[in-house]
Amino acid sequence: MSLENKKVVLAASRKTEEMSTLIEKQKGTPLVRSLQGTVFLNDKQVKEDLERAVQEKFDWMIFTTGMGANTLLDLAEEMEIRDQFLQMMKDTDIGARGYKTFAALKKIGVSPLAKDDDGTINGLIQSLKQFDFKGKRVMVQLHGENAPSLVTYLEEAGATVMQILPYKHIDPDLDTVELFCQEVMQSKVNAVCFTAAIQVRSLFKYVTEKGYTKEILDAFGDNILAVAVGKVTAEALRDEGIERMVQPELERMGAMIKELSRYYEK
């Protein structure tokens, strides 16, 4: 079996039992080390931001998740300003990342002027490069974490950016992250499966604070394999300096484990 004698870390917080079973069927040893904390609705802050957004005039509104766009509309309805917010979306130039976001906007009759080709923030930035942002006011909807490359791009292009985060991520259990770092730095594991960009961001936030960055990057560069479930997660890994990785064509957790098995078969 291709994962025999291999210890495979799962950085996810959900579907870990199913993935563990798939790894065990390949004679591998799964280790669950969740690198993402819980998510909660950042209700009060978002309502304040929505109130402000409706009162101020924006030239662009950029949405990065379908769930986030829908949540903003639901909160606007609760605040009895949904019609104003929706009209604002229809009167403003719109950018969208990801097919789910595009679908959510299309459902309410909003057609994005700019959208990515590959589901990534970098793909969205590429599509925004044809537009002039000098002196423009841009509202950016994020989901639980910042998108520094997008905000930096817009600000460097001359825009004033207002960020709205409908959801906030709580940091993962720090003892778990420390255990994971020690296992990686001491080469006690063979591969790490990342299923969301937030897992990568949380990890590197921690390793930066602890001063582990070089050791972690060296470990992934030399003998520990990073596995990304899809393009967005792979993009997050590359942003942090991890280039050596595998990812499946089909962005599913089961396909990710199969791709890992294929890698070791070769």
PyRosetta script that sets phi, psi and omega in degrees:
from pyrosetta import init, pose_from_sequence

init()
pose = pose_from_sequence("MSLENKKVVLAASRKTEEMSTLIEKQKGTPLVRSLQGTVFLNDKQVKEDLERAVQEKFDWMIFTTGMGANTLLDLAEEMEIRDQFLQMMKDTDIGARGYKTFAALKKIGVSPLAKDDDGTINGLIQSLKQFDFKGKRVMVQLHGENAPSLVTYLEEAGATVMQILPYKHIDPDLDTVELFCQEVMQSKVNAVCFTAAIQVRSLFKYVTEKGYTKEILDAFGDNILAVAVGKVTAEALRDEGIERMVQPELERMGAMIKELSRYYEK")
pose.set_psi(1, 142.5)
pose.set_omega(1, -169.7)
pose.set_phi(2, -70.4)
pose.set_psi(2, -22.1)
pose.set_omega(2, -179.9)
pose.set_phi(3, -103.4)
pose.set_psi(3, 13.7)
pose.set_omega(3, 179.4)
pose.set_phi(4, -60.5)
pose.set_psi(4, 134.6)
pose.set_omega(4, -178.3)
pose.set_phi(5, 66.8)
pose.set_psi(5, 13.8)
pose.set_omega(5, 179.5)
pose.set_phi(6, -105.2)
pose.set_psi(6, 132.6)
pose.set_omega(6, 173.9)
pose.set_phi(7, -100.2)
pose.set_psi(7, 119.6)
pose.set_omega(7, -174.9)
pose.set_phi(8, -115.2)
pose.set_psi(8, 119.4)
pose.set_omega(8, 179.4)
pose.set_phi(9, -85.8)
pose.set_psi(9, 136.7)
pose.set_omega(9, 173.1)
pose.set_phi(10, -107.6)
pose.set_psi(10, 116.0)
pose.set_omega(10, -177.1)
pose.set_phi(11, -87.4)
pose.set_psi(11, -0.5)
pose.set_omega(11, -175.9)
pose.set_phi(12, -77.8)
pose.set_psi(12, 168.2)
pose.set_omega(12, 174.2)
pose.set_phi(13, -114.8)
pose.set_psi(13, -7.9)
pose.set_omega(13, 179.4)
pose.set_phi(14, -132.3)
pose.set_psi(14, 158.3)
pose.set_omega(14, -178.7)
pose.set_phi(15, 58.1)
pose.set_psi(15, 24.8)
pose.set_omega(15, -178.4)
pose.set_phi(16, -72.8)
pose.set_psi(16, -30.6)
pose.set_omega(16, 179.5)
pose.set_phi(17, -66.5)
pose.set_psi(17, -44.5)
pose.set_omega(17, 179.9)
pose.set_phi(18, -62.1)
pose.set_psi(18, -44.1)
pose.set_omega(18, -179.2)
pose.set_phi(19, -67.8)
pose.set_psi(19, -37.5)
pose.set_omega(19, 177.7)
pose.set_phi(20, -60.5)
pose.set_psi(20, -42.0)
pose.set_omega(20, 179.4)
pose.set_phi(21, -61.3)
pose.set_psi(21, -43.3)
pose.set_omega(21, 179.5)
pose.set_phi(22, -62.3)
pose.set_psi(22, -40.7)
pose.set_omega(22, 179.4)
pose.set_phi(23, -66.4)
pose.set_psi(23, -43.1)
pose.set_omega(23, -179.9)
pose.set_phi(24, -64.2)
pose.set_psi(24, -34.8)
pose.set_omega(24, 177.2)
pose.set_phi(25, -63.1)
pose.set_psi(25, -27.3)
pose.set_omega(25, 177.3)
pose.set_phi(26, -92.3)
pose.set_psi(26, 13.5)
pose.set_omega(26, 178.5)
pose.set_phi(27, 68.9)
pose.set_psi(27, 17.4)
pose.set_omega(27, 177.0)
pose.set_phi(28, -90.3)
pose.set_psi(28, 170.7)
pose.set_omega(28, 178.3)
pose.set_phi(29, -113.1)
pose.set_psi(29, 111.5)
pose.set_omega(29, 179.1)
pose.set_phi(30, -82.6)
pose.set_psi(30, 141.4)
pose.set_omega(30, 175.4)
pose.set_phi(31, -128.0)
pose.set_psi(31, 116.8)
pose.set_omega(31, -179.7)
pose.set_phi(32, -87.3)
pose.set_psi(32, 118.3)
pose.set_omega(32, 177.9)
pose.set_phi(33, -134.0)
pose.set_psi(33, 82.0)
pose.set_omega(33, -174.2)
pose.set_phi(34, -64.6)
pose.set_psi(34, 123.9)
pose.set_omega(34, -179.2)
pose.set_phi(35, -104.9)
pose.set_psi(35, 12.9)
pose.set_omega(35, 175.0)
pose.set_phi(36, -127.4)
pose.set_psi(36, 140.5)
pose.set_omega(36, 179.1)
pose.set_phi(37, -88.1)
pose.set_psi(37, -167.9)
pose.set_omega(37, 180.0)
pose.set_phi(38, -80.4)
pose.set_psi(38, 163.8)
pose.set_omega(38, -179.9)
pose.set_phi(39, -117.3)
pose.set_psi(39, 136.9)
pose.set_omega(39, 174.9)
pose.set_phi(40, -134.4)
pose.set_psi(40, 157.0)
pose.set_omega(40, -179.7)
pose.set_phi(41, -75.5)
pose.set_psi(41, 124.2)
pose.set_omega(41, -178.1)
pose.set_phi(42, -87.4)
pose.set_psi(42, 61.2)
pose.set_omega(42, -165.6)
pose.set_phi(43, -57.6)
pose.set_psi(43, -57.9)
pose.set_omega(43, -173.0)
pose.set_phi(44, -60.9)
pose.set_psi(44, -47.9)
pose.set_omega(44, -179.0)
pose.set_phi(45, -62.7)
pose.set_psi(45, -41.8)
pose.set_omega(45, -177.0)
pose.set_phi(46, -66.4)
pose.set_psi(46, -37.7)
pose.set_omega(46, 178.2)
pose.set_phi(47, -62.6)
pose.set_psi(47, -40.2)
pose.set_omega(47, 176.9)
pose.set_phi(48, -63.2)
pose.set_psi(48, -43.3)
pose.set_omega(48, 179.5)
pose.set_phi(49, -64.5)
pose.set_psi(49, -39.5)
pose.set_omega(49, 179.8)
pose.set_phi(50, -64.5)
pose.set_psi(50, -43.0)
pose.set_omega(50, 178.3)
pose.set_phi(51, -57.3)
pose.set_psi(51, -45.1)
pose.set_omega(51, -179.7)
pose.set_phi(52, -67.1)
pose.set_psi(52, -41.7)
pose.set_omega(52, -177.9)
pose.set_phi(53, -61.1)
pose.set_psi(53, -40.2)
pose.set_omega(53, -178.6)
pose.set_phi(54, -69.4)
pose.set_psi(54, -34.1)
pose.set_omega(54, -179.2)
pose.set_phi(55, -75.9)
pose.set_psi(55, -31.5)
pose.set_omega(55, -177.5)
pose.set_phi(56, -94.9)
pose.set_psi(56, 156.1)
pose.set_omega(56, -179.2)
pose.set_phi(57, -97.3)
pose.set_psi(57, 127.1)
pose.set_omega(57, 177.2)
pose.set_phi(58, -112.5)
pose.set_psi(58, 146.0)
pose.set_omega(58, 176.0)
pose.set_phi(59, -86.7)
pose.set_psi(59, -31.6)
pose.set_omega(59, -179.4)
pose.set_phi(60, -136.1)
pose.set_psi(60, 147.3)
pose.set_omega(60, 168.5)
pose.set_phi(61, -128.2)
pose.set_psi(61, 126.6)
pose.set_omega(61, -177.7)
pose.set_phi(62, -117.7)
pose.set_psi(62, 126.3)
pose.set_omega(62, -178.9)
pose.set_phi(63, -112.6)
pose.set_psi(63, 132.8)
pose.set_omega(63, -176.2)
pose.set_phi(64, -109.4)
pose.set_psi(64, -11.0)
pose.set_omega(64, 174.8)
pose.set_phi(65, -144.2)
pose.set_psi(65, 144.9)
pose.set_omega(65, 176.5)
pose.set_phi(66, -65.3)
pose.set_psi(66, -41.2)
pose.set_omega(66, 179.9)
pose.set_phi(67, -60.7)
pose.set_psi(67, -41.1)
pose.set_omega(67, -179.7)
pose.set_phi(68, -65.5)
pose.set_psi(68, -42.6)
pose.set_omega(68, 178.8)
pose.set_phi(69, -61.8)
pose.set_psi(69, -44.4)
pose.set_omega(69, 179.4)
pose.set_phi(70, -65.0)
pose.set_psi(70, -38.4)
pose.set_omega(70, 179.8)
pose.set_phi(71, -63.8)
pose.set_psi(71, -41.6)
pose.set_omega(71, 178.5)
pose.set_phi(72, -61.7)
pose.set_psi(72, -41.5)
pose.set_omega(72, 178.4)
pose.set_phi(73, -65.7)
pose.set_psi(73, -40.0)
pose.set_omega(73, 178.5)
pose.set_phi(74, -63.5)
pose.set_psi(74, -43.3)
pose.set_omega(74, 179.6)
pose.set_phi(75, -67.1)
pose.set_psi(75, -39.2)
pose.set_omega(75, 177.9)
pose.set_phi(76, -61.5)
pose.set_psi(76, -37.4)
pose.set_omega(76, 178.1)
pose.set_phi(77, -65.0)
pose.set_psi(77, -42.8)
pose.set_omega(77, 178.0)
pose.set_phi(78, -58.9)
pose.set_psi(78, -35.1)
pose.set_omega(78, -178.0)
pose.set_phi(79, -88.0)
pose.set_psi(79, -0.4)
pose.set_omega(79, -179.1)
pose.set_phi(80, 62.9)
pose.set_psi(80, 34.5)
pose.set_omega(80, 175.8)
pose.set_phi(81, -127.5)
pose.set_psi(81, 20.6)
pose.set_omega(81, -176.8)
pose.set_phi(82, -60.9)
pose.set_psi(82, -44.1)
pose.set_omega(82, -178.0)
pose.set_phi(83, -61.2)
pose.set_psi(83, -42.0)
pose.set_omega(83, 179.2)
pose.set_phi(84, -64.1)
pose.set_psi(84, -43.8)
pose.set_omega(84, -177.9)
pose.set_phi(85, -66.1)
pose.set_psi(85, -41.6)
pose.set_omega(85, 180.0)
pose.set_phi(86, -66.1)
pose.set_psi(86, -41.4)
pose.set_omega(86, 178.5)
pose.set_phi(87, -63.1)
pose.set_psi(87, -39.7)
pose.set_omega(87, 178.2)
pose.set_phi(88, -60.0)
pose.set_psi(88, -42.3)
pose.set_omega(88, 178.5)
pose.set_phi(89, -62.3)
pose.set_psi(89, -38.2)
pose.set_omega(89, -177.9)
pose.set_phi(90, -74.6)
pose.set_psi(90, -24.3)
pose.set_omega(90, -178.4)
pose.set_phi(91, -93.2)
pose.set_psi(91, -4.1)
pose.set_omega(91, -172.6)
pose.set_phi(92, -114.4)
pose.set_psi(92, 151.0)
pose.set_omega(92, 173.2)
pose.set_phi(93, -68.2)
pose.set_psi(93, 135.1)
pose.set_omega(93, -173.4)
pose.set_phi(94, -118.2)
pose.set_psi(94, 138.1)
pose.set_omega(94, 171.1)
pose.set_phi(95, -117.1)
pose.set_psi(95, 145.8)
pose.set_omega(95, -178.5)
pose.set_phi(96, -140.8)
pose.set_psi(96, 137.8)
pose.set_omega(96, 174.2)
pose.set_phi(97, -111.6)
pose.set_psi(97, 125.8)
pose.set_omega(97, 173.8)
pose.set_phi(98, 94.1)
pose.set_psi(98, 146.2)
pose.set_omega(98, -176.4)
pose.set_phi(99, -67.7)
pose.set_psi(99, -30.6)
pose.set_omega(99, 179.4)
pose.set_phi(100, -68.0)
pose.set_psi(100, -37.1)
pose.set_omega(100, 177.9)
pose.set_phi(101, -66.5)
pose.set_psi(101, -46.1)
pose.set_omega(101, 179.4)
pose.set_phi(102, -57.7)
pose.set_psi(102, -44.2)
pose.set_omega(102, -178.9)
pose.set_phi(103, -65.3)
pose.set_psi(103, -41.3)
pose.set_omega(103, -179.6)
pose.set_phi(104, -63.7)
pose.set_psi(104, -39.7)
pose.set_omega(104, 179.9)
pose.set_phi(105, -71.0)
pose.set_psi(105, -40.6)
pose.set_omega(105, 180.0)
pose.set_phi(106, -60.7)
pose.set_psi(106, -36.3)
pose.set_omega(106, -178.3)
pose.set_phi(107, -61.7)
pose.set_psi(107, -29.2)
pose.set_omega(107, -179.5)
pose.set_phi(108, -103.2)
pose.set_psi(108, 14.0)
pose.set_omega(108, 174.4)
pose.set_phi(109, 80.9)
pose.set_psi(109, 23.5)
pose.set_omega(109, 179.5)
pose.set_phi(110, -109.7)
pose.set_psi(110, 125.3)
pose.set_omega(110, -179.8)
pose.set_phi(111, -107.6)
pose.set_psi(111, 114.8)
pose.set_omega(111, 179.4)
pose.set_phi(112, -63.3)
pose.set_psi(112, 138.4)
pose.set_omega(112, 176.4)
pose.set_phi(113, -80.7)
pose.set_psi(113, -30.2)
pose.set_omega(113, 179.2)
pose.set_phi(114, -130.8)
pose.set_psi(114, 135.4)
pose.set_omega(114, 174.8)
pose.set_phi(115, -150.4)
pose.set_psi(115, 155.1)
pose.set_omega(115, -179.4)
pose.set_phi(116, -74.0)
pose.set_psi(116, 165.1)
pose.set_omega(116, 174.4)
pose.set_phi(117, -100.0)
pose.set_psi(117, -14.3)
pose.set_omega(117, -169.8)
pose.set_phi(118, -132.6)
pose.set_psi(118, 9.8)
pose.set_omega(118, 177.7)
pose.set_phi(119, 81.4)
pose.set_psi(119, 6.8)
pose.set_omega(119, -176.9)
pose.set_phi(120, -110.1)
pose.set_psi(120, 160.3)
pose.set_omega(120, 175.2)
pose.set_phi(121, -63.4)
pose.set_psi(121, -40.8)
pose.set_omega(121, 178.6)
pose.set_phi(122, -62.2)
pose.set_psi(122, -37.1)
pose.set_omega(122, 176.1)
pose.set_phi(123, -63.0)
pose.set_psi(123, -39.0)
pose.set_omega(123, 177.7)
pose.set_phi(124, -66.1)
pose.set_psi(124, -42.8)
pose.set_omega(124, 178.8)
pose.set_phi(125, -58.8)
pose.set_psi(125, -42.6)
pose.set_omega(125, 178.8)
pose.set_phi(126, -57.9)
pose.set_psi(126, -41.3)
pose.set_omega(126, -178.1)
pose.set_phi(127, -73.9)
pose.set_psi(127, -21.1)
pose.set_omega(127, 179.2)
pose.set_phi(128, -82.6)
pose.set_psi(128, -15.6)
pose.set_omega(128, -173.6)
pose.set_phi(129, -65.7)
pose.set_psi(129, -17.9)
pose.set_omega(129, 179.8)
pose.set_phi(130, -80.3)
pose.set_psi(130, -6.9)
pose.set_omega(130, -176.1)
pose.set_phi(131, -108.4)
pose.set_psi(131, 151.3)
pose.set_omega(131, 179.9)
pose.set_phi(132, -92.6)
pose.set_psi(132, 120.6)
pose.set_omega(132, -178.8)
pose.set_phi(133, -106.7)
pose.set_psi(133, 7.7)
pose.set_omega(133, -178.1)
pose.set_phi(134, -64.0)
pose.set_psi(134, 121.7)
pose.set_omega(134, 179.2)
pose.set_phi(135, 75.5)
pose.set_psi(135, 5.9)
pose.set_omega(135, -178.1)
pose.set_phi(136, -85.6)
pose.set_psi(136, 150.0)
pose.set_omega(136, 174.6)
pose.set_phi(137, -103.0)
pose.set_psi(137, 125.8)
pose.set_omega(137, -173.8)
pose.set_phi(138, -126.4)
pose.set_psi(138, 127.7)
pose.set_omega(138, 171.4)
pose.set_phi(139, -97.5)
pose.set_psi(139, 128.2)
pose.set_omega(139, 179.9)
pose.set_phi(140, -118.4)
pose.set_psi(140, 120.3)
pose.set_omega(140, 174.6)
pose.set_phi(141, -90.1)
pose.set_psi(141, 124.8)
pose.set_omega(141, 178.9)
pose.set_phi(142, -114.4)
pose.set_psi(142, 177.3)
pose.set_omega(142, -177.9)
pose.set_phi(143, -134.3)
pose.set_psi(143, 91.3)
pose.set_omega(143, 171.4)
pose.set_phi(144, 79.5)
pose.set_psi(144, -22.3)
pose.set_omega(144, 179.8)
pose.set_phi(145, -146.7)
pose.set_psi(145, 158.0)
pose.set_omega(145, 179.7)
pose.set_phi(146, -74.6)
pose.set_psi(146, 157.4)
pose.set_omega(146, 172.5)
pose.set_phi(147, -118.8)
pose.set_psi(147, 78.6)
pose.set_omega(147, -172.4)
pose.set_phi(148, -56.4)
pose.set_psi(148, -36.7)
pose.set_omega(148, -177.6)
pose.set_phi(149, -65.2)
pose.set_psi(149, -38.0)
pose.set_omega(149, 179.6)
pose.set_phi(150, -69.0)
pose.set_psi(150, -48.8)
pose.set_omega(150, -179.1)
pose.set_phi(151, -63.4)
pose.set_psi(151, -43.2)
pose.set_omega(151, 178.0)
pose.set_phi(152, -60.2)
pose.set_psi(152, -45.2)
pose.set_omega(152, 179.5)
pose.set_phi(153, -57.8)
pose.set_psi(153, -48.9)
pose.set_omega(153, -177.6)
pose.set_phi(154, -63.1)
pose.set_psi(154, -43.2)
pose.set_omega(154, -179.3)
pose.set_phi(155, -66.7)
pose.set_psi(155, -40.4)
pose.set_omega(155, 178.5)
pose.set_phi(156, -68.2)
pose.set_psi(156, -24.5)
pose.set_omega(156, 176.8)
pose.set_phi(157, -82.4)
pose.set_psi(157, -1.0)
pose.set_omega(157, 175.0)
pose.set_phi(158, 101.5)
pose.set_psi(158, 9.5)
pose.set_omega(158, -178.2)
pose.set_phi(159, -88.9)
pose.set_psi(159, 156.5)
pose.set_omega(159, 168.7)
pose.set_phi(160, -100.6)
pose.set_psi(160, 123.5)
pose.set_omega(160, -171.0)
pose.set_phi(161, -111.8)
pose.set_psi(161, 132.0)
pose.set_omega(161, 170.7)
pose.set_phi(162, -113.7)
pose.set_psi(162, 123.2)
pose.set_omega(162, -179.1)
pose.set_phi(163, -99.1)
pose.set_psi(163, 136.4)
pose.set_omega(163, 173.7)
pose.set_phi(164, -121.8)
pose.set_psi(164, 124.1)
pose.set_omega(164, 179.1)
pose.set_phi(165, -116.4)
pose.set_psi(165, 96.8)
pose.set_omega(165, 179.8)
pose.set_phi(166, -61.5)
pose.set_psi(166, -29.3)
pose.set_omega(166, -179.6)
pose.set_phi(167, -123.3)
pose.set_psi(167, 150.3)
pose.set_omega(167, 176.1)
pose.set_phi(168, -121.7)
pose.set_psi(168, 142.2)
pose.set_omega(168, 174.1)
pose.set_phi(169, -95.6)
pose.set_psi(169, 136.7)
pose.set_omega(169, 171.6)
pose.set_phi(170, -90.6)
pose.set_psi(170, 142.0)
pose.set_omega(170, 179.1)
pose.set_phi(171, -57.4)
pose.set_psi(171, 147.6)
pose.set_omega(171, 176.9)
pose.set_phi(172, -69.1)
pose.set_psi(172, 171.7)
pose.set_omega(172, 176.9)
pose.set_phi(173, -61.9)
pose.set_psi(173, 119.6)
pose.set_omega(173, -171.7)
pose.set_phi(174, -69.1)
pose.set_psi(174, -30.1)
pose.set_omega(174, 176.1)
pose.set_phi(175, -63.6)
pose.set_psi(175, -38.2)
pose.set_omega(175, 178.1)
pose.set_phi(176, -65.5)
pose.set_psi(176, -42.5)
pose.set_omega(176, -179.1)
pose.set_phi(177, -66.3)
pose.set_psi(177, -39.2)
pose.set_omega(177, 178.7)
pose.set_phi(178, -64.9)
pose.set_psi(178, -43.8)
pose.set_omega(178, 177.6)
pose.set_phi(179, -59.2)
pose.set_psi(179, -45.8)
pose.set_omega(179, 178.7)
pose.set_phi(180, -58.0)
pose.set_psi(180, -47.2)
pose.set_omega(180, -178.8)
pose.set_phi(181, -59.8)
pose.set_psi(181, -43.8)
pose.set_omega(181, -179.8)
pose.set_phi(182, -63.6)
pose.set_psi(182, -42.2)
pose.set_omega(182, 179.6)
pose.set_phi(183, -63.2)
pose.set_psi(183, -39.5)
pose.set_omega(183, 179.7)
pose.set_phi(184, -69.9)
pose.set_psi(184, -48.4)
pose.set_omega(184, -176.8)
pose.set_phi(185, -65.4)
pose.set_psi(185, -27.8)
pose.set_omega(185, 179.1)
pose.set_phi(186, -96.2)
pose.set_psi(186, 10.0)
pose.set_omega(186, 178.6)
pose.set_phi(187, 53.2)
pose.set_psi(187, 42.0)
pose.set_omega(187, 178.7)
pose.set_phi(188, -88.2)
pose.set_psi(188, -5.8)
pose.set_omega(188, 178.1)
pose.set_phi(189, -127.4)
pose.set_psi(189, 164.2)
pose.set_omega(189, -176.8)
pose.set_phi(190, -105.2)
pose.set_psi(190, -35.0)
pose.set_omega(190, -176.7)
pose.set_phi(191, -147.8)
pose.set_psi(191, 154.6)
pose.set_omega(191, 177.7)
pose.set_phi(192, -130.2)
pose.set_psi(192, 123.1)
pose.set_omega(192, 179.3)
pose.set_phi(193, -96.9)
pose.set_psi(193, 118.1)
pose.set_omega(193, 177.5)
pose.set_phi(194, -104.1)
pose.set_psi(194, 129.7)
pose.set_omega(194, -176.7)
pose.set_phi(195, -114.3)
pose.set_psi(195, 1.4)
pose.set_omega(195, 177.2)
pose.set_phi(196, -158.3)
pose.set_psi(196, 147.8)
pose.set_omega(196, -179.0)
pose.set_phi(197, -61.5)
pose.set_psi(197, -31.6)
pose.set_omega(197, -177.7)
pose.set_phi(198, -62.5)
pose.set_psi(198, -30.4)
pose.set_omega(198, 177.6)
pose.set_phi(199, -63.4)
pose.set_psi(199, -40.4)
pose.set_omega(199, 179.1)
pose.set_phi(200, -67.2)
pose.set_psi(200, -46.6)
pose.set_omega(200, -179.2)
pose.set_phi(201, -62.1)
pose.set_psi(201, -44.3)
pose.set_omega(201, -179.6)
pose.set_phi(202, -61.8)
pose.set_psi(202, -43.0)
pose.set_omega(202, 179.6)
pose.set_phi(203, -59.9)
pose.set_psi(203, -50.1)
pose.set_omega(203, -174.2)
pose.set_phi(204, -74.8)
pose.set_psi(204, -23.6)
pose.set_omega(204, 171.8)
pose.set_phi(205, -63.8)
pose.set_psi(205, -44.2)
pose.set_omega(205, -179.0)
pose.set_phi(206, -68.0)
pose.set_psi(206, -47.3)
pose.set_omega(206, -175.2)
pose.set_phi(207, -68.4)
pose.set_psi(207, -29.5)
pose.set_omega(207, 176.4)
pose.set_phi(208, -66.1)
pose.set_psi(208, -45.1)
pose.set_omega(208, 179.0)
pose.set_phi(209, -62.8)
pose.set_psi(209, -35.1)
pose.set_omega(209, -176.5)
pose.set_phi(210, -87.5)
pose.set_psi(210, -11.9)
pose.set_omega(210, -178.1)
pose.set_phi(211, 78.1)
pose.set_psi(211, 26.2)
pose.set_omega(211, -178.2)
pose.set_phi(212, -95.8)
pose.set_psi(212, -0.9)
pose.set_omega(212, -166.7)
pose.set_phi(213, -52.6)
pose.set_psi(213, -49.6)
pose.set_omega(213, -176.9)
pose.set_phi(214, -61.5)
pose.set_psi(214, -45.5)
pose.set_omega(214, -178.5)
pose.set_phi(215, -62.5)
pose.set_psi(215, -41.5)
pose.set_omega(215, -179.9)
pose.set_phi(216, -66.2)
pose.set_psi(216, -46.1)
pose.set_omega(216, 179.8)
pose.set_phi(217, -64.4)
pose.set_psi(217, -39.4)
pose.set_omega(217, 177.5)
pose.set_phi(218, -61.3)
pose.set_psi(218, -43.1)
pose.set_omega(218, -178.8)
pose.set_phi(219, -61.9)
pose.set_psi(219, -45.2)
pose.set_omega(219, 179.2)
pose.set_phi(220, -69.9)
pose.set_psi(220, -28.0)
pose.set_omega(220, 179.0)
pose.set_phi(221, -75.2)
pose.set_psi(221, -29.9)
pose.set_omega(221, -173.2)
pose.set_phi(222, -96.3)
pose.set_psi(222, -62.5)
pose.set_omega(222, -168.4)
pose.set_phi(223, -134.0)
pose.set_psi(223, -3.6)
pose.set_omega(223, 178.4)
pose.set_phi(224, -110.6)
pose.set_psi(224, 129.5)
pose.set_omega(224, -174.8)
pose.set_phi(225, -92.9)
pose.set_psi(225, 127.5)
pose.set_omega(225, 172.3)
pose.set_phi(226, -87.9)
pose.set_psi(226, 137.5)
pose.set_omega(226, 178.9)
pose.set_phi(227, -124.0)
pose.set_psi(227, 123.7)
pose.set_omega(227, -179.2)
pose.set_phi(228, -108.8)
pose.set_psi(228, 136.2)
pose.set_omega(228, -178.4)
pose.set_phi(229, -70.4)
pose.set_psi(229, -25.5)
pose.set_omega(229, -178.2)
pose.set_phi(230, -167.7)
pose.set_psi(230, -171.5)
pose.set_omega(230, -172.2)
pose.set_phi(231, -62.7)
pose.set_psi(231, -42.5)
pose.set_omega(231, -176.1)
pose.set_phi(232, -65.7)
pose.set_psi(232, -42.2)
pose.set_omega(232, 177.9)
pose.set_phi(233, -67.3)
pose.set_psi(233, -40.6)
pose.set_omega(233, 177.6)
pose.set_phi(234, -62.1)
pose.set_psi(234, -39.5)
pose.set_omega(234, 178.5)
pose.set_phi(235, -62.2)
pose.set_psi(235, -41.9)
pose.set_omega(235, 179.2)
pose.set_phi(236, -63.4)
pose.set_psi(236, -40.8)
pose.set_omega(236, 177.9)
pose.set_phi(237, -62.8)
pose.set_psi(237, -45.0)
pose.set_omega(237, 178.9)
pose.set_phi(238, -64.2)
pose.set_psi(238, -39.0)
pose.set_omega(238, 178.6)
pose.set_phi(239, -58.5)
pose.set_psi(239, -31.7)
pose.set_omega(239, -178.2)
pose.set_phi(240, -90.8)
pose.set_psi(240, -4.2)
pose.set_omega(240, 175.2)
pose.set_phi(241, 106.2)
pose.set_psi(241, 7.4)
pose.set_omega(241, 177.5)
pose.set_phi(242, -96.3)
pose.set_psi(242, 113.1)
pose.set_omega(242, -177.6)
pose.set_phi(243, -102.7)
pose.set_psi(243, -31.5)
pose.set_omega(243, -175.4)
pose.set_phi(244, -84.0)
pose.set_psi(244, 107.8)
pose.set_omega(244, -177.6)
pose.set_phi(245, -159.3)
pose.set_psi(245, 165.8)
pose.set_omega(245, 170.5)
pose.set_phi(246, -122.1)
pose.set_psi(246, 152.3)
pose.set_omega(246, 174.9)
pose.set_phi(247, -149.9)
pose.set_psi(247, 146.3)
pose.set_omega(247, -179.0)
pose.set_phi(248, -79.8)
pose.set_psi(248, 157.4)
pose.set_omega(248, 174.1)
pose.set_phi(249, -69.4)
pose.set_psi(249, -42.3)
pose.set_omega(249, 177.3)
pose.set_phi(250, -86.6)
pose.set_psi(250, 121.1)
pose.set_omega(250, -173.7)
pose.set_phi(251, -81.1)
pose.set_psi(251, 72.7)
pose.set_omega(251, 178.9)
pose.set_phi(252, -136.0)
pose.set_psi(252, 152.8)
pose.set_omega(252, -177.1)
pose.set_phi(253, -64.8)
pose.set_psi(253, -40.3)
pose.set_omega(253, 178.5)
pose.set_phi(254, -62.9)
pose.set_psi(254, -42.0)
pose.set_omega(254, 179.2)
pose.set_phi(255, -64.5)
pose.set_psi(255, -33.0)
pose.set_omega(255, 179.1)
pose.set_phi(256, -64.1)
pose.set_psi(256, -43.1)
pose.set_omega(256, 179.5)
pose.set_phi(257, -66.9)
pose.set_psi(257, -39.2)
pose.set_omega(257, 177.5)
pose.set_phi(258, -62.9)
pose.set_psi(258, -40.4)
pose.set_omega(258, 179.8)
pose.set_phi(259, -64.8)
pose.set_psi(259, -38.2)
pose.set_omega(259, 177.0)
pose.set_phi(260, -62.6)
pose.set_psi(260, -43.6)
pose.set_omega(260, 178.0)
pose.set_phi(261, -60.8)
pose.set_psi(261, -43.9)
pose.set_omega(261, 179.5)
pose.set_phi(262, -61.0)
pose.set_psi(262, -39.0)
pose.set_omega(262, 179.8)
pose.set_phi(263, -59.1)
pose.set_psi(263, -46.1)
pose.set_omega(263, -178.1)
pose.set_phi(264, -74.2)
pose.set_psi(264, -26.7)
pose.set_omega(264, 175.1)
pose.set_phi(265, -63.4)
pose.set_psi(265, -36.8)
pose.set_omega(265, 179.8)
pose.set_phi(266, -69.7)
pose.dump_pdb("model.pdb")
